[in-house]
């Protein structure tokens, strides 16, 4: 899969696809759906840099709070992430625009470091000053983005997204400081996912502002969405793996919670694979992914920590077996659209980067550790691109875009629709429902059951604007949003997406008052809503960029 050379200059940020993957994919007809377009490349580049910003911001803050030996290296990596954004900003908005971007963004990184240290010292005045700087960043940077994109990303939408991002980083940090590590890493995963919604909105605004630079391509195609989803899953895997290996080596108290977060990432991977290749494919994926991969990485840490070279070599042999077996799995699953040999080559490089990052950390060479971490993080976005495009080429009908009907006569150009963020807020055991600041009082409330948040159907329909109906005879819940139709059955794990049957992780239930309750996160995420849960106060925030 070769990336077109004549792309817009903004693609200075575009990530290199692993060479073996690039060379192996056959050429496709221009009309076929593809995950590789100028707009999709821009979106992927912003996915990479914004997601890395979030991951490094959390690491830098928590390491600073702990007084870890690698805290300075983590902060340096966070600052370098900001610097890496500047060349593309300059290509788009000139040197003055890049300089202003850099000034605002780098000062924001410094402010979060100040906040972590102020909380460690329990200095209320310093905390207040740092929080004021963070709020100043939200105001100043939303203004910058609005002006830079000629209001294609309105200030209000940018401000909503930035407020959510800052709140999510703060939630992760606060939960960490309190020792609530499981909740901290659940919040981490929410905040990480948010960055991909932000990058979709920002890249869409840029493409809308400068359509000629992107050849008329769009950021919100089904193929681009798949590529972004795969990038999110694989890059989160890298971020969690590197951090967990460090924490396990140090004997840190949050190591087990990171193992739990990795398990949740694996579950999301399995769900994605199952949606494409059925439950058997998902089960096969999970078996390969865990034994000689996730578990082997933990065994690698133990071997290095014990200084046991024989054990280390044995683990490396297991990991090598994983790269071959998983490469063959991907080649078979994609019917050769992603050749097994090319996939294995990329996996071997990925595993080598993970080991290099850890080995450098274990040796106390922290700058090298974060350099390897960042290189490995960047690399997997190329893997996500290759796998995503292979799946699109294999299943073109699944990712085909609807062709608009030709207009018999010219019509006036409608006013452009500005991208905006819809924010829905609710709280466990509370009756208030806020939609973009407007409050409604409901006659019932969300509840926690079996570790999941359930909401009444009325909450769901009013909150996310979906059409919801309940078939009492069949005990079926039908949810419509746009062209999508979801079907669920009370106390059954089978559900339907546009007529396709799948297995759900949670089921609708009927409470003692006869109300039908549905699992919030699962359904909301199926409809492209981002769900953030604040364990501290039980509040739930749903956001969607349009």
C-alpha positions as CSV (number, residue, x, y, z in Angstrom):
1,X,0.0,0.0,0.0
2,X,1.9,3.0,-1.3
3,X,1.1,6.5,0.0
4,X,0.6,9.0,-2.9
5,X,3.5,11.3,-3.1
6,X,1.5,14.3,-4.4
7,X,-0.4,14.9,-1.2
8,X,-0.9,18.3,0.5
9,X,2.1,19.7,2.4
10,X,0.2,19.2,5.7
11,X,1.0,15.5,5.3
12,X,4.4,16.3,6.7
13,X,2.7,14.8,9.7
14,X,1.6,11.6,7.9
15,X,3.0,8.5,9.3
16,X,5.2,6.1,7.4
17,X,3.7,2.7,6.7
18,X,6.0,-0.3,7.5
19,X,7.9,-1.1,4.3
20,X,6.8,-4.7,4.0
21,X,3.1,-3.7,4.4
22,X,3.5,-0.9,1.8
23,X,5.0,-3.0,-0.8
24,X,2.6,-5.9,-0.5
25,X,-0.8,-4.4,-1.2
26,X,-2.1,-4.5,-4.8
27,X,-3.3,-1.4,-6.6
28,X,-7.0,-0.6,-6.5
29,X,-9.4,1.1,-8.7
30,X,-9.9,4.8,-7.9
31,X,-13.6,4.3,-7.2
32,X,-13.1,1.6,-4.6
33,X,-13.4,2.6,-1.0
34,X,-10.0,3.2,0.8
35,X,-8.7,4.1,4.2
36,X,-5.8,6.0,2.6
37,X,-6.8,9.5,1.4
38,X,-5.3,12.9,2.1
39,X,-8.1,13.7,4.5
40,X,-7.8,10.3,6.3
41,X,-4.1,10.8,6.5
42,X,-4.6,14.2,8.2
43,X,-7.0,12.7,10.6
44,X,-4.6,9.9,11.4
45,X,-1.8,12.3,12.0
46,X,-3.9,14.3,14.5
47,X,-5.1,11.1,16.1
48,X,-1.4,10.2,16.7
49,X,-0.2,13.5,18.1
50,X,-3.3,14.3,20.2
51,X,-3.5,10.8,21.6
52,X,0.2,10.9,22.4
53,X,-0.3,14.3,24.1
54,X,-2.9,12.8,26.4
55,X,-0.9,9.7,27.3
56,X,2.3,11.6,28.0
57,X,0.4,14.3,29.9
58,X,-1.0,11.7,32.3
59,X,2.4,10.0,32.7
60,X,4.3,13.3,33.2
61,X,1.8,14.5,35.9
62,X,1.7,11.2,37.8
63,X,5.5,10.8,37.6
64,X,6.0,14.4,38.8
65,X,3.6,13.8,41.7
66,X,5.5,10.6,42.7
67,X,8.9,12.2,42.3
68,X,9.9,9.4,40.0
69,X,13.4,9.4,38.5
70,X,12.1,9.5,35.0
71,X,9.7,12.5,35.7
72,X,12.0,15.0,33.8
73,X,12.3,12.6,30.8
74,X,8.5,12.2,30.7
75,X,8.0,16.0,30.7
76,X,10.6,16.4,28.0
77,X,8.8,13.9,25.9
78,X,5.5,15.7,26.4
79,X,7.2,19.0,25.3
80,X,8.7,17.3,22.2
81,X,5.2,16.1,21.3
82,X,4.1,19.7,21.1
83,X,7.2,20.6,19.0
84,X,6.4,17.8,16.6
85,X,3.1,19.4,15.8
86,X,4.6,22.7,14.7
87,X,5.9,21.8,11.1
88,X,2.4,20.8,10.0
89,X,0.9,23.9,11.6
90,X,3.4,26.1,9.8
91,X,2.5,24.4,6.5
92,X,-1.1,25.2,7.1
93,X,-1.1,28.6,8.8
94,X,2.4,30.0,8.4
95,X,5.3,30.5,10.8
96,X,3.4,33.1,12.9
97,X,0.5,30.6,13.3
98,X,3.0,27.8,14.3
99,X,4.8,30.1,16.7
100,X,1.5,31.1,18.4
101,X,0.3,27.5,18.5
102,X,3.6,26.5,20.1
103,X,3.5,29.3,22.7
104,X,0.0,28.4,23.9
105,X,0.4,24.6,23.8
106,X,3.8,24.4,25.5
107,X,2.8,26.8,28.2
108,X,-0.2,24.6,28.9
109,X,2.1,21.5,29.3
110,X,4.1,23.5,31.8
111,X,1.0,24.5,33.7
112,X,-0.1,20.9,34.1
113,X,3.3,20.0,35.5
114,X,3.0,22.9,38.0
115,X,-0.4,21.7,39.0
116,X,0.9,18.2,39.8
117,X,3.7,19.6,41.9
118,X,1.5,22.0,43.7
119,X,-0.9,19.2,44.7
120,X,2.0,17.2,45.9
121,X,3.1,20.1,48.1
122,X,-0.5,20.6,49.2
123,X,0.0,24.3,48.3
124,X,-3.5,25.7,47.8
125,X,-2.4,29.0,46.3
126,X,-0.1,27.3,43.8
127,X,-2.9,24.9,42.9
128,X,-5.2,27.8,42.3
129,X,-2.6,29.6,40.2
130,X,-2.0,26.5,38.1
131,X,-5.7,25.8,37.6
132,X,-6.1,29.4,36.4
133,X,-3.4,28.8,33.8
134,X,-5.1,25.7,32.6
135,X,-8.4,27.6,32.3
136,X,-6.6,30.4,30.5
137,X,-5.3,27.8,28.0
138,X,-8.9,26.6,27.3
139,X,-10.0,30.2,26.5
140,X,-6.9,31.1,24.5
141,X,-6.5,27.9,22.5
142,X,-10.2,27.7,21.6
143,X,-9.9,31.3,20.2
144,X,-6.8,30.3,18.3
145,X,-8.4,27.2,16.7
146,X,-11.6,29.1,15.8
147,X,-9.6,31.9,14.1
148,X,-7.1,29.6,12.4
149,X,-9.9,27.4,10.9
150,X,-11.9,30.5,9.8
151,X,-14.6,29.4,12.3
152,X,-15.0,26.0,10.6
153,X,-14.3,24.8,14.2
154,X,-16.3,27.3,16.2
155,X,-14.9,28.6,19.4
156,X,-17.8,27.2,21.5
157,X,-17.2,23.7,20.1
158,X,-13.4,24.0,20.6
159,X,-13.9,25.2,24.1
160,X,-16.3,22.3,25.0
161,X,-13.8,19.8,23.7
162,X,-10.9,21.4,25.5
163,X,-12.8,21.6,28.8
164,X,-13.7,18.0,28.5
165,X,-10.1,17.0,27.8
166,X,-8.8,19.0,30.7
167,X,-11.4,17.6,33.0
168,X,-10.6,14.1,32.0
169,X,-6.8,14.5,32.6
170,X,-7.6,16.0,36.0
171,X,-9.9,13.1,36.8
172,X,-7.2,10.6,36.0
173,X,-4.7,12.5,38.1
174,X,-7.1,13.0,41.1
175,X,-8.1,9.3,41.1
176,X,-4.4,8.4,41.0
177,X,-3.5,10.7,43.8
178,X,-6.3,9.2,45.9
179,X,-5.0,5.7,45.2
180,X,-8.1,4.7,43.3
181,X,-6.1,3.2,40.5
182,X,-8.8,1.1,38.8
183,X,-10.9,4.2,38.5
184,X,-7.9,6.2,37.4
185,X,-7.2,3.9,34.4
186,X,-10.9,3.7,33.5
187,X,-10.9,7.5,33.3
188,X,-7.6,7.3,31.4
189,X,-9.2,5.1,28.7
190,X,-12.2,7.6,28.4
191,X,-9.9,10.5,28.0
192,X,-7.7,8.7,25.5
193,X,-10.7,7.9,23.4
194,X,-11.9,11.5,23.5
195,X,-8.7,12.7,21.7
196,X,-9.8,10.7,18.6
197,X,-13.2,12.5,18.6
198,X,-11.3,15.8,18.9
199,X,-9.0,15.0,16.0
200,X,-11.9,14.0,13.8
201,X,-13.6,17.3,14.4
202,X,-10.4,19.4,14.0
203,X,-9.3,17.5,10.8
204,X,-12.8,17.9,9.4
205,X,-12.7,21.7,10.1
206,X,-9.3,22.0,8.3
207,X,-10.4,19.9,5.3
208,X,-13.5,22.0,5.1
209,X,-11.5,25.2,5.2
210,X,-8.9,24.0,2.6
211,X,-10.7,21.4,0.4
212,X,-8.4,21.8,-2.5
213,X,-5.4,20.7,-0.4
214,X,-7.1,17.4,0.3
215,X,-8.4,16.5,-3.2
216,X,-12.0,16.6,-2.2
217,X,-11.6,13.7,0.2
218,X,-13.4,13.5,3.5
219,X,-12.4,12.7,7.1
220,X,-15.6,11.0,8.1
221,X,-15.9,8.1,5.6
222,X,-16.6,4.6,6.9
223,X,-13.1,3.6,5.8
224,X,-11.4,6.5,7.7
225,X,-13.5,5.7,10.8
226,X,-12.2,2.1,10.7
227,X,-8.6,3.2,10.4
228,X,-9.1,5.6,13.3
229,X,-10.7,3.0,15.5
230,X,-7.8,0.5,14.8
231,X,-5.3,3.3,15.4
232,X,-7.0,4.0,18.7
233,X,-6.9,0.4,19.9
234,X,-3.4,-0.4,18.8
235,X,-1.8,2.8,20.1
236,X,-3.6,2.5,23.4
237,X,-2.2,-1.0,23.6
238,X,1.3,0.5,23.2
239,X,0.7,3.2,25.8
240,X,-0.7,0.8,28.4
241,X,1.9,-1.9,27.8
242,X,4.9,0.5,28.1
243,X,3.5,2.0,31.3
244,X,2.5,-1.3,32.8
245,X,5.9,-2.8,32.3
246,X,7.6,0.2,34.0
247,X,5.2,-0.1,36.9
248,X,5.6,-3.8,37.3
249,X,9.4,-3.4,37.3
250,X,9.1,-0.7,40.0
251,X,6.7,-2.8,42.1
252,X,4.2,0.2,41.9
253,X,0.8,-0.1,43.5
254,X,-1.0,0.8,40.2
255,X,0.6,-2.1,38.2
256,X,-2.4,-4.4,38.7
257,X,-4.9,-1.7,37.6
258,X,-2.9,-1.3,34.4
259,X,-3.2,-5.0,33.8
260,X,-6.9,-4.5,34.1
261,X,-6.8,-1.6,31.6
262,X,-4.9,-3.8,29.2
263,X,-7.6,-6.5,29.6
264,X,-10.3,-3.9,28.7
265,X,-8.3,-2.9,25.6
266,X,-8.1,-6.6,24.7
267,X,-11.8,-6.9,25.1
268,X,-12.4,-3.9,22.8
269,X,-10.0,-5.5,20.2
270,X,-12.0,-8.8,20.4
271,X,-15.3,-7.0,19.9
272,X,-13.9,-5.2,16.9
273,X,-12.5,-8.4,15.4
274,X,-15.8,-10.2,16.1
275,X,-17.8,-7.5,14.3
276,X,-15.7,-8.1,11.2
277,X,-15.0,-11.9,11.3
278,X,-17.6,-13.3,13.7
279,X,-17.3,-14.7,17.2
280,X,-14.9,-17.5,16.1
281,X,-12.5,-14.8,14.8
282,X,-12.8,-12.9,18.0
283,X,-12.0,-15.9,20.1
284,X,-9.0,-16.8,18.0
285,X,-7.7,-13.3,18.2
286,X,-8.0,-13.3,22.0
287,X,-6.2,-16.6,22.4
288,X,-3.3,-15.4,20.3
289,X,-3.2,-11.8,21.7
290,X,-3.0,-12.8,25.4
291,X,-0.8,-15.9,25.9
292,X,2.4,-15.2,24.1
293,X,1.9,-11.5,23.9
294,X,0.3,-9.6,26.8
295,X,1.2,-12.3,29.3
296,X,4.7,-12.7,27.8
297,X,5.4,-9.0,28.2
298,X,4.8,-9.4,31.9
299,X,7.1,-12.4,32.0
300,X,9.7,-10.4,30.2
301,X,9.7,-7.8,33.0
302,X,10.2,-10.5,35.6
303,X,13.1,-12.0,33.7
304,X,14.9,-8.7,33.3
305,X,14.2,-7.8,36.9
306,X,15.7,-11.1,38.1
307,X,18.6,-10.8,35.7
308,X,17.8,-14.2,34.3
309,X,19.1,-14.3,30.8
310,X,17.8,-17.8,30.1
311,X,14.3,-16.8,31.1
312,X,14.5,-13.6,29.1
313,X,15.5,-15.5,25.9
314,X,12.7,-18.0,26.5
315,X,10.2,-15.2,26.7
316,X,11.6,-13.6,23.5
317,X,11.2,-16.9,21.8
318,X,7.5,-17.0,22.8
319,X,7.0,-13.4,21.6
320,X,8.7,-14.4,18.3
321,X,6.2,-17.2,18.0
322,X,3.4,-14.8,18.6
323,X,4.5,-12.5,15.7
324,X,4.5,-15.4,13.3
325,X,1.2,-16.9,14.5
326,X,-0.6,-13.5,14.7
327,X,0.8,-12.4,11.4
328,X,-0.5,-15.6,9.8
329,X,-3.9,-15.0,11.5
330,X,-4.2,-11.5,10.0
331,X,-3.1,-12.8,6.6
332,X,-5.8,-15.5,6.7
333,X,-8.5,-13.2,8.1
334,X,-8.0,-10.6,5.5
335,X,-7.7,-13.2,2.7
336,X,-4.2,-12.0,1.9
337,X,-5.1,-8.3,1.6
338,X,-2.6,-7.9,4.4
339,X,0.0,-10.6,3.6
340,X,0.9,-12.7,6.6
341,X,4.7,-12.2,6.1
342,X,4.3,-8.4,6.0
343,X,2.2,-8.5,9.1
344,X,4.8,-10.6,10.9
345,X,7.6,-8.2,9.9
346,X,5.6,-5.3,11.4
347,X,4.8,-7.2,14.5
348,X,8.4,-8.1,15.1
349,X,9.4,-4.5,14.8
350,X,6.6,-3.5,17.2
351,X,7.7,-6.0,19.8
352,X,11.3,-4.9,19.5
353,X,10.3,-1.3,20.1
354,X,8.4,-2.3,23.3
355,X,11.4,-4.3,24.6
356,X,13.8,-1.4,23.7
357,X,11.7,1.1,25.6
358,X,11.5,-1.2,28.7
359,X,15.2,-2.2,28.6
360,X,16.2,1.4,28.5
361,X,13.9,2.2,31.4
362,X,15.3,-0.8,33.4
363,X,18.8,0.5,32.8
364,X,17.9,4.0,34.0
365,X,18.4,5.6,30.6
366,X,15.1,7.4,30.7
367,X,15.6,9.8,27.8
368,X,16.3,6.7,25.6
369,X,13.3,4.9,27.1
370,X,10.9,7.7,26.2
371,X,12.4,8.1,22.7
372,X,11.8,4.4,22.0
373,X,8.4,4.7,23.5
374,X,7.5,7.5,21.2
375,X,9.0,5.8,18.2
376,X,7.0,2.6,18.9
377,X,3.8,4.6,19.5
378,X,4.2,6.4,16.1
379,X,5.0,3.2,14.3
380,X,1.7,1.4,15.1
381,X,-0.3,4.1,13.4
382,X,1.2,2.8,10.2
383,X,0.2,-0.7,11.2
384,X,-3.4,0.6,11.8
385,X,-3.4,2.2,8.4
386,X,-2.2,-1.0,6.6
387,X,-4.6,-3.3,8.5
388,X,-7.5,-0.9,8.1
389,X,-7.0,-0.5,4.3
390,X,-6.6,-4.2,3.9
391,X,-10.0,-4.8,5.6
392,X,-11.6,-2.1,3.5
393,X,-10.2,-3.7,0.3
394,X,-11.4,-7.1,1.5
395,X,-15.0,-5.9,2.4
396,X,-15.6,-3.0,0.0
397,X,-19.4,-3.1,0.3
398,X,-19.2,-2.7,4.1
399,X,-17.3,0.6,3.6
400,X,-18.8,2.0,0.5
401,X,-20.2,5.5,0.8
402,X,-23.7,6.3,-0.5
403,X,-23.6,8.1,-3.8
404,X,-25.8,11.2,-3.8
405,X,-28.5,11.3,-6.4
406,X,-27.8,13.8,-9.2
407,X,-29.7,17.1,-9.0
408,X,-31.7,17.9,-12.2
409,X,-31.2,21.7,-11.8
410,X,-28.6,23.7,-9.8
411,X,-29.7,24.8,-6.4
412,X,-28.4,27.6,-4.2
413,X,-25.5,26.6,-2.0
414,X,-26.7,26.1,1.5
415,X,-25.0,27.8,4.4
416,X,-22.2,25.6,5.7
417,X,-23.0,23.5,8.7
418,X,-20.5,24.2,11.5
419,X,-19.1,21.3,13.4
420,X,-20.3,21.3,17.0
421,X,-20.1,19.2,20.1
422,X,-23.3,18.0,21.8
423,X,-22.8,17.4,25.5
424,X,-25.2,15.4,27.6
425,X,-24.7,15.3,31.4
426,X,-26.4,13.1,34.0
427,X,-25.6,11.6,37.4
428,X,-26.1,8.3,39.1
429,X,-29.1,8.4,41.3
430,X,-29.9,11.9,40.1
431,X,-32.9,13.0,38.0
432,X,-31.3,16.0,36.2
433,X,-30.5,15.6,32.5
434,X,-28.5,18.5,30.9
435,X,-28.2,18.8,27.2
436,X,-25.8,21.5,26.1
437,X,-26.5,23.4,29.3
438,X,-30.3,23.1,29.2
439,X,-31.6,21.1,32.2
440,X,-34.6,18.7,32.2
441,X,-36.0,17.0,35.3
442,X,-36.7,13.3,34.7
443,X,-39.0,11.1,36.7
444,X,-36.4,8.4,37.1
445,X,-32.6,8.1,37.3
446,X,-29.5,6.2,36.1
447,X,-28.3,3.4,38.3
448,X,-25.3,1.2,38.7
449,X,-25.9,-2.5,38.4
450,X,-23.4,-5.3,38.1
451,X,-20.7,-2.8,37.6
452,X,-22.4,-1.1,34.7
453,X,-24.4,2.1,34.3
454,X,-28.0,1.5,33.3
455,X,-30.4,4.2,32.2
456,X,-34.2,4.1,31.5
457,X,-35.2,4.2,27.8
458,X,-36.6,7.7,28.2
459,X,-33.3,9.0,29.4
460,X,-31.6,7.4,26.4
461,X,-34.0,8.8,23.8
462,X,-34.1,12.3,25.2
463,X,-30.4,12.4,26.0
464,X,-28.9,11.3,22.7
465,X,-31.7,12.2,20.4
466,X,-32.4,8.6,19.4
467,X,-35.8,7.1,18.5
468,X,-36.5,4.4,21.0
469,X,-39.4,1.9,21.1
470,X,-40.2,-1.1,23.2
471,X,-42.0,-4.2,22.0
472,X,-43.6,-5.6,25.2
473,X,-44.7,-8.8,23.6
474,X,-41.2,-9.7,22.3
475,X,-39.5,-7.8,25.1
476,X,-37.4,-6.1,22.4
477,X,-35.9,-2.6,22.5
478,X,-35.4,-0.9,19.1
479,X,-33.2,2.2,18.8
480,X,-32.9,4.3,15.7
481,X,-30.3,7.0,15.1
482,X,-30.0,8.3,11.5
483,X,-29.7,5.3,9.2
484,X,-28.7,3.0,12.0
485,X,-31.1,0.6,13.7
486,X,-30.2,-1.4,16.8
487,X,-32.2,-4.1,18.3
488,X,-31.9,-5.6,21.9
489,X,-33.8,-8.2,23.8
490,X,-34.4,-8.1,27.5
491,X,-32.1,-10.6,29.4
492,X,-30.6,-11.8,26.1
493,X,-27.0,-11.2,25.0
494,X,-27.9,-11.2,21.3
495,X,-28.4,-7.9,19.6
496,X,-28.8,-6.6,16.1
497,X,-27.0,-3.8,14.2
498,X,-28.8,-3.0,10.9
499,X,-30.0,-6.5,10.7
500,X,-26.7,-8.2,11.6
501,X,-26.8,-10.4,14.8
502,X,-24.0,-10.0,17.4
503,X,-23.2,-10.8,21.0
504,X,-23.5,-8.0,23.6
505,X,-21.5,-7.6,26.8
506,X,-24.6,-6.5,28.7
507,X,-28.3,-6.8,28.3
508,X,-31.4,-4.7,28.9
509,X,-33.4,-5.4,32.1
510,X,-36.7,-4.6,33.6
511,X,-36.6,-3.1,37.1
512,X,-39.1,-3.7,39.9
513,X,-41.2,-0.8,38.7
514,X,-41.6,-2.3,35.3
515,X,-39.2,0.2,33.6
516,X,-36.9,-1.0,30.9
517,X,-33.2,-0.2,31.6
518,X,-30.5,-0.3,29.0
519,X,-26.6,-0.4,29.4
520,X,-25.6,3.2,28.7
521,X,-22.0,2.9,27.6
522,X,-22.4,0.0,25.2
523,X,-25.4,1.5,23.3
524,X,-24.0,5.1,23.3
525,X,-20.7,4.0,21.9
526,X,-22.4,1.9,19.2
527,X,-24.0,5.3,18.1
528,X,-20.6,7.1,18.2
529,X,-21.0,8.9,21.5
530,X,-18.0,9.2,23.8
531,X,-18.9,8.3,27.4
532,X,-16.9,9.7,30.4
533,X,-17.7,8.5,33.9
534,X,-16.4,10.5,36.9
535,X,-16.1,8.0,39.8
536,X,-15.7,10.8,42.3
537,X,-19.2,12.2,42.0
538,X,-21.0,9.6,39.8
539,X,-21.5,12.1,37.0
540,X,-21.7,10.8,33.4
541,X,-20.8,13.0,30.4
542,X,-21.7,12.0,26.8
543,X,-20.2,13.9,23.9
544,X,-20.5,13.7,20.2
545,X,-18.8,15.9,17.5
546,X,-21.0,16.6,14.5
